[in-house]
Amino acid sequence: MIICSIFLYKQLSYIRHNDPGFEKNNILLVPLKTENIYRKHELLKSELLNISGIDQITACYDYPGSGYTSNGYIPEGYEAAILTHVLYTDEDFVPMMGLKVKAGRNFSKSLETDKSKYLVNETYARFLG
C-alpha cells in the first residue's frame, strides 16, 4: 500500500509539474461520444460561440491521451496494422490546444480529402521511421 501511494504521488506530481505539450488552462472538454452527436458538432459549435466568454470551440471524439483503436491502422509502407491511439478532431483542435505542427500542415475544412488524413506526433513519426 505504501509503495502504491508513493508511485501514485510521483505520477500525479509529474502530471502537475510538466508541460503536456498543449494548452490546458481555461479549457472545458466535453467529449462527443456518439456518432450522431459528432456529426452535428458544427451546429453545436455555432450555438456555443454565441455565448459570451467562449472564444474558441473544437470537437473531438474523446479525451486526449485516452484509449486505443481496436482495429489498428496500416501506415503507408507497412503491410500489417499497428494498434494506434487516434483522437478524431476537427480543424480547430490544433490551434485551440496550442499545438505546433512541425512538418506538414493542420487540417483544412475546405479540403474534402482531409477527412481521411491524419496528423501524427513526433514520437509516432520516429516509431514509423
CNS distance restraints for C-alpha pairs under 8 A (distance, minus, plus):
assign (resid   1 and name CA) (resid   5 and name CA) 6.15 0.50 0.50
assign (resid   2 and name CA) (resid   6 and name CA) 6.23 0.50 0.50
assign (resid   3 and name CA) (resid   7 and name CA) 6.16 0.50 0.50
assign (resid   4 and name CA) (resid   8 and name CA) 6.05 0.50 0.50
assign (resid   5 and name CA) (resid   9 and name CA) 6.08 0.50 0.50
assign (resid   6 and name CA) (resid  10 and name CA) 6.21 0.50 0.50
assign (resid   7 and name CA) (resid  11 and name CA) 6.24 0.50 0.50
assign (resid   8 and name CA) (resid  12 and name CA) 6.17 0.50 0.50
assign (resid   9 and name CA) (resid  13 and name CA) 6.04 0.50 0.50
assign (resid  10 and name CA) (resid  14 and name CA) 6.09 0.50 0.50
assign (resid  11 and name CA) (resid  15 and name CA) 6.30 0.50 0.50
assign (resid  12 and name CA) (resid  16 and name CA) 6.21 0.50 0.50
assign (resid  13 and name CA) (resid  17 and name CA) 6.11 0.50 0.50
assign (resid  14 and name CA) (resid  18 and name CA) 5.85 0.50 0.50
assign (resid  15 and name CA) (resid  20 and name CA) 7.74 0.50 0.50
assign (resid  21 and name CA) (resid  99 and name CA) 6.96 0.50 0.50
assign (resid  22 and name CA) (resid  97 and name CA) 5.27 0.50 0.50
assign (resid  22 and name CA) (resid  98 and name CA) 5.39 0.50 0.50
assign (resid  22 and name CA) (resid  99 and name CA) 5.56 0.50 0.50
assign (resid  23 and name CA) (resid  27 and name CA) 7.98 0.50 0.50
assign (resid  23 and name CA) (resid  96 and name CA) 7.62 0.50 0.50
assign (resid  23 and name CA) (resid  97 and name CA) 4.78 0.50 0.50
assign (resid  23 and name CA) (resid  98 and name CA) 5.25 0.50 0.50
assign (resid  23 and name CA) (resid  99 and name CA) 7.62 0.50 0.50
assign (resid  24 and name CA) (resid  97 and name CA) 7.27 0.50 0.50
assign (resid  29 and name CA) (resid  63 and name CA) 7.40 0.50 0.50
assign (resid  31 and name CA) (resid  59 and name CA) 7.64 0.50 0.50
assign (resid  31 and name CA) (resid  60 and name CA) 6.16 0.50 0.50
assign (resid  31 and name CA) (resid  61 and name CA) 5.57 0.50 0.50
assign (resid  31 and name CA) (resid  62 and name CA) 5.02 0.50 0.50
assign (resid  31 and name CA) (resid  63 and name CA) 6.47 0.50 0.50
assign (resid  32 and name CA) (resid  37 and name CA) 6.10 0.50 0.50
assign (resid  32 and name CA) (resid  38 and name CA) 5.56 0.50 0.50
assign (resid  32 and name CA) (resid  59 and name CA) 7.43 0.50 0.50
assign (resid  32 and name CA) (resid  60 and name CA) 6.65 0.50 0.50
assign (resid  32 and name CA) (resid  61 and name CA) 5.29 0.50 0.50
assign (resid  32 and name CA) (resid  62 and name CA) 6.92 0.50 0.50
assign (resid  33 and name CA) (resid  37 and name CA) 7.34 0.50 0.50
assign (resid  33 and name CA) (resid  38 and name CA) 7.12 0.50 0.50
assign (resid  33 and name CA) (resid  61 and name CA) 5.70 0.50 0.50
assign (resid  33 and name CA) (resid  62 and name CA) 6.72 0.50 0.50
assign (resid  34 and name CA) (resid  38 and name CA) 6.21 0.50 0.50
assign (resid  35 and name CA) (resid  39 and name CA) 6.10 0.50 0.50
assign (resid  36 and name CA) (resid  40 and name CA) 6.68 0.50 0.50
assign (resid  37 and name CA) (resid  41 and name CA) 6.32 0.50 0.50
assign (resid  38 and name CA) (resid  59 and name CA) 7.69 0.50 0.50
assign (resid  38 and name CA) (resid  61 and name CA) 7.19 0.50 0.50
assign (resid  40 and name CA) (resid  44 and name CA) 6.61 0.50 0.50
assign (resid  41 and name CA) (resid  45 and name CA) 5.97 0.50 0.50
assign (resid  41 and name CA) (resid  59 and name CA) 6.62 0.50 0.50
assign (resid  42 and name CA) (resid  46 and name CA) 6.20 0.50 0.50
assign (resid  43 and name CA) (resid  47 and name CA) 6.29 0.50 0.50
assign (resid  44 and name CA) (resid  48 and name CA) 6.15 0.50 0.50
assign (resid  45 and name CA) (resid  49 and name CA) 6.09 0.50 0.50
assign (resid  45 and name CA) (resid  57 and name CA) 6.16 0.50 0.50
assign (resid  45 and name CA) (resid  58 and name CA) 7.42 0.50 0.50
assign (resid  46 and name CA) (resid  50 and name CA) 6.85 0.50 0.50
assign (resid  47 and name CA) (resid  51 and name CA) 7.54 0.50 0.50
assign (resid  48 and name CA) (resid  54 and name CA) 7.20 0.50 0.50
assign (resid  48 and name CA) (resid  57 and name CA) 7.87 0.50 0.50
assign (resid  49 and name CA) (resid  54 and name CA) 5.86 0.50 0.50
assign (resid  49 and name CA) (resid  55 and name CA) 6.86 0.50 0.50
assign (resid  49 and name CA) (resid  56 and name CA) 7.17 0.50 0.50
assign (resid  49 and name CA) (resid  57 and name CA) 7.27 0.50 0.50
assign (resid  50 and name CA) (resid  54 and name CA) 7.74 0.50 0.50
assign (resid  56 and name CA) (resid  96 and name CA) 6.60 0.50 0.50
assign (resid  57 and name CA) (resid  92 and name CA) 7.06 0.50 0.50
assign (resid  57 and name CA) (resid  93 and name CA) 7.99 0.50 0.50
assign (resid  57 and name CA) (resid  96 and name CA) 7.36 0.50 0.50
assign (resid  58 and name CA) (resid  89 and name CA) 7.37 0.50 0.50
assign (resid  58 and name CA) (resid  90 and name CA) 6.36 0.50 0.50
assign (resid  58 and name CA) (resid  91 and name CA) 7.64 0.50 0.50
assign (resid  58 and name CA) (resid  92 and name CA) 5.11 0.50 0.50
assign (resid  58 and name CA) (resid  93 and name CA) 5.19 0.50 0.50
assign (resid  58 and name CA) (resid  96 and name CA) 7.09 0.50 0.50
assign (resid  59 and name CA) (resid  89 and name CA) 5.44 0.50 0.50
assign (resid  59 and name CA) (resid  90 and name CA) 5.64 0.50 0.50
assign (resid  59 and name CA) (resid  92 and name CA) 7.62 0.50 0.50
assign (resid  59 and name CA) (resid  93 and name CA) 6.92 0.50 0.50
assign (resid  60 and name CA) (resid  87 and name CA) 6.74 0.50 0.50
assign (resid  60 and name CA) (resid  88 and name CA) 5.44 0.50 0.50
assign (resid  60 and name CA) (resid  89 and name CA) 4.13 0.50 0.50
assign (resid  60 and name CA) (resid  90 and name CA) 6.73 0.50 0.50
assign (resid  60 and name CA) (resid  93 and name CA) 7.59 0.50 0.50
assign (resid  61 and name CA) (resid  87 and name CA) 6.37 0.50 0.50
assign (resid  61 and name CA) (resid  88 and name CA) 5.25 0.50 0.50
assign (resid  61 and name CA) (resid  89 and name CA) 6.42 0.50 0.50
assign (resid  62 and name CA) (resid  66 and name CA) 7.00 0.50 0.50
assign (resid  62 and name CA) (resid  87 and name CA) 6.42 0.50 0.50
assign (resid  62 and name CA) (resid  88 and name CA) 7.46 0.50 0.50
assign (resid  63 and name CA) (resid  87 and name CA) 7.72 0.50 0.50
assign (resid  64 and name CA) (resid  87 and name CA) 6.72 0.50 0.50
assign (resid  65 and name CA) (resid  85 and name CA) 7.88 0.50 0.50
assign (resid  66 and name CA) (resid  85 and name CA) 7.77 0.50 0.50
assign (resid  67 and name CA) (resid  85 and name CA) 6.48 0.50 0.50
assign (resid  68 and name CA) (resid  83 and name CA) 7.00 0.50 0.50
assign (resid  68 and name CA) (resid  84 and name CA) 5.99 0.50 0.50
assign (resid  68 and name CA) (resid  85 and name CA) 4.40 0.50 0.50
assign (resid  68 and name CA) (resid  86 and name CA) 6.65 0.50 0.50
assign (resid  69 and name CA) (resid  83 and name CA) 6.53 0.50 0.50
assign (resid  69 and name CA) (resid  84 and name CA) 6.11 0.50 0.50
assign (resid  69 and name CA) (resid  85 and name CA) 5.93 0.50 0.50
assign (resid  69 and name CA) (resid  86 and name CA) 6.54 0.50 0.50
assign (resid  70 and name CA) (resid  83 and name CA) 6.97 0.50 0.50
assign (resid  71 and name CA) (resid  81 and name CA) 7.68 0.50 0.50
assign (resid  71 and name CA) (resid  83 and name CA) 6.78 0.50 0.50
assign (resid  72 and name CA) (resid  81 and name CA) 5.22 0.50 0.50
assign (resid  72 and name CA) (resid  82 and name CA) 4.98 0.50 0.50
assign (resid  72 and name CA) (resid  83 and name CA) 4.06 0.50 0.50
assign (resid  72 and name CA) (resid  84 and name CA) 5.60 0.50 0.50
assign (resid  73 and name CA) (resid  81 and name CA) 4.82 0.50 0.50
assign (resid  73 and name CA) (resid  82 and name CA) 5.36 0.50 0.50
assign (resid  73 and name CA) (resid  83 and name CA) 6.48 0.50 0.50
assign (resid  73 and name CA) (resid  84 and name CA) 6.56 0.50 0.50
assign (resid  74 and name CA) (resid  78 and name CA) 6.07 0.50 0.50
assign (resid  74 and name CA) (resid  79 and name CA) 6.72 0.50 0.50
assign (resid  74 and name CA) (resid  80 and name CA) 5.91 0.50 0.50
assign (resid  74 and name CA) (resid  81 and name CA) 4.30 0.50 0.50
assign (resid  74 and name CA) (resid  82 and name CA) 6.12 0.50 0.50
assign (resid  75 and name CA) (resid  81 and name CA) 7.40 0.50 0.50
assign (resid  75 and name CA) (resid  82 and name CA) 7.71 0.50 0.50
assign (resid  89 and name CA) (resid  93 and name CA) 6.21 0.50 0.50
assign (resid  90 and name CA) (resid 107 and name CA) 7.46 0.50 0.50
assign (resid  91 and name CA) (resid 106 and name CA) 6.75 0.50 0.50
assign (resid  91 and name CA) (resid 107 and name CA) 4.94 0.50 0.50
assign (resid  91 and name CA) (resid 108 and name CA) 5.95 0.50 0.50
assign (resid  91 and name CA) (resid 109 and name CA) 6.50 0.50 0.50
assign (resid  92 and name CA) (resid  96 and name CA) 6.05 0.50 0.50
assign (resid  93 and name CA) (resid  97 and name CA) 5.95 0.50 0.50
assign (resid  94 and name CA) (resid  98 and name CA) 6.21 0.50 0.50
assign (resid  94 and name CA) (resid  99 and name CA) 5.13 0.50 0.50
assign (resid  94 and name CA) (resid 100 and name CA) 7.30 0.50 0.50
assign (resid  94 and name CA) (resid 106 and name CA) 7.00 0.50 0.50
assign (resid  95 and name CA) (resid  99 and name CA) 6.09 0.50 0.50
assign (resid  95 and name CA) (resid 100 and name CA) 7.89 0.50 0.50
assign (resid 101 and name CA) (resid 105 and name CA) 6.24 0.50 0.50
assign (resid 101 and name CA) (resid 106 and name CA) 6.82 0.50 0.50
assign (resid 106 and name CA) (resid 119 and name CA) 7.57 0.50 0.50
assign (resid 107 and name CA) (resid 114 and name CA) 6.02 0.50 0.50
assign (resid 108 and name CA) (resid 114 and name CA) 6.54 0.50 0.50
assign (resid 109 and name CA) (resid 114 and name CA) 7.58 0.50 0.50
assign (resid 111 and name CA) (resid 115 and name CA) 7.95 0.50 0.50
assign (resid 113 and name CA) (resid 117 and name CA) 7.04 0.50 0.50
assign (resid 114 and name CA) (resid 118 and name CA) 7.90 0.50 0.50
assign (resid 120 and name CA) (resid 124 and name CA) 6.16 0.50 0.50
assign (resid 120 and name CA) (resid 125 and name CA) 6.40 0.50 0.50
assign (resid 121 and name CA) (resid 125 and name CA) 6.27 0.50 0.50
assign (resid 122 and name CA) (resid 126 and name CA) 6.14 0.50 0.50
assign (resid 123 and name CA) (resid 127 and name CA) 6.18 0.50 0.50
assign (resid 124 and name CA) (resid 128 and name CA) 6.19 0.50 0.50
assign (resid 125 and name CA) (resid 129 and name CA) 6.18 0.50 0.50
